[in-house]
Amino acid sequence: MNQAYSGTPFDLTGRVVLISGATGLLGKEFALAVASAGAHLVLGDLNKDTLECLKSEIASIYPLTKTWIQVLDVTDADSCRSVAELCEIRFNRIDAVIHSAAIDPKFDKASNTGRFSKFTEFPEELWQSSLDVNLTGAFLLSQATCKIMEKSGKGSVIFLGSNYGLVGPDQRIYKKAGQDHQTYKPAVYSVCKAGLLGLTKFLAAYYLNTSIRVNLLTPSGVWNHHDDEFIKNYSSRTILGRMSNKNEYQGAVIFLASDASSYMTGANLIIDGGWTAL
């Protein structure tokens, strides 16, 4: 039963939440979080099979949740319009959209970090593909969803930032013992996340005197089977002395999607273990 937040400002009962990148590490957590608060879901991602699996998992935990899935490519305007129209057709509205789709250069055990060379050798095609998903994708999806939110004059748009959109990456943590060549967190990641902060502030100001709110949620490094050396290096830069766990952003996304944050727009909610406080 989805009654955990019933009768509180965090209650999302009957609200419609659209999530892009829904099957990703955090996208899945966001879906489970808003479902726990009573929301109905429209989930978008590139792979239909993984979407079906997530839908089944949500149904097994929250049987009262209505969940619709659709293949979504945020770099394609027609695809963004199609998933927004699905919300309107099935539910006649969109109450919140969480833009979780992203290209994030990973440093977990399964990652090919050989591509993350020094700045002067970073491939142009990787630069462009990140811009397409992380920035243009956010622009296209917010265009499509805000068009529907404008009809009711209310809604919550949530972009996903990063501590690296606020401060430069500490490249020392990516250096491995015995490594001949330093690997780097690419510049394009910082550029995209900083750009999302700008888009957040623009849209919040644009929707002056409405109840359409636009905010940024800024997490930092999420543990995902990283090697011990990386975990140690990363954790040493945080006040809390560890990486975050993927479920530690559930409360924040419920807050931003719900009436609990009704007086919050154009803001950046930072949850980074104290990284940017140092």
C-alpha positions, 0 to 999 in steps of 0.5 A: 500500500502506498500510504507512507506519506498520506495526509502529509505535505509529501503526499503524492497520491494520484499525482502523475510523475514522468521520469526520463532515464527511469531505469538508470541507477538513480532513475529507478530510485526516483521511481520507487520513491515517488511510487512510495508516496502514492504517485502514478508513473510514466517511465521513459528510457531507451530500452523497452525490456528494462522498462518492462522489468522496472514496471513489474518490480514497481507493481510487485511493491506498490500494486496501487500504482499505475505505471505506463512505460514508453521508449524515450530518446530525450535527444529527439523532440518528437520522442519527448512530445510523444511521452508528454502526450502519453501523460496527457492522454492517460492522466490529463496532466503532468504534475512533476517531471524528473529529468534523470536521463544523462551521459555520465562518464563512470569510474566504476569497475565496469567502465572503460576509463581509457576514453577519458584522456587529457583535455586536449585529446578528448574526442569531439564526438563524446563532447557532442553526445553528452551535450545532446543528452544532458543539455539539449535533452533537458531542454527538449523534455522540459519544452514538451512537458511544460507545454502541458503544465501550462494548461493547469498553471502548476507542476514541478520540474526537477533537473539532476545536477552534480557537485561538479556543476558547482566546483571543478573535479578533483582529478587527483581522485581518478589517478590510480597507483601504477597508472602510466597515464592519468584519467580525468573526469571530462570537462563536458560533464561539468559544463553540462551540469553547470548548464542545467543550473542555468536552465533551472534558473531561467525556467523558474524566472520564466514561469513567474506568477504561476505554480510551475516550479523548477528546481535542481537536485544536486547529488555527488558520487553514488557508490556503484561497485567502485574499486577500493582505491577509488572509494578511498580517494573519493571518500577522503574529499567528503565531510561524511567520509564516504560515497553516497548510497543510491537510496539517499536521494529518495526523500529529496525527490519526494520533497521536490515533487510534492507540495512540501516544496511549494515555496521553492523554485529556481533553487539547487538542493545540494546533497553531496556529503559536504563536498562543496562545503570544503 
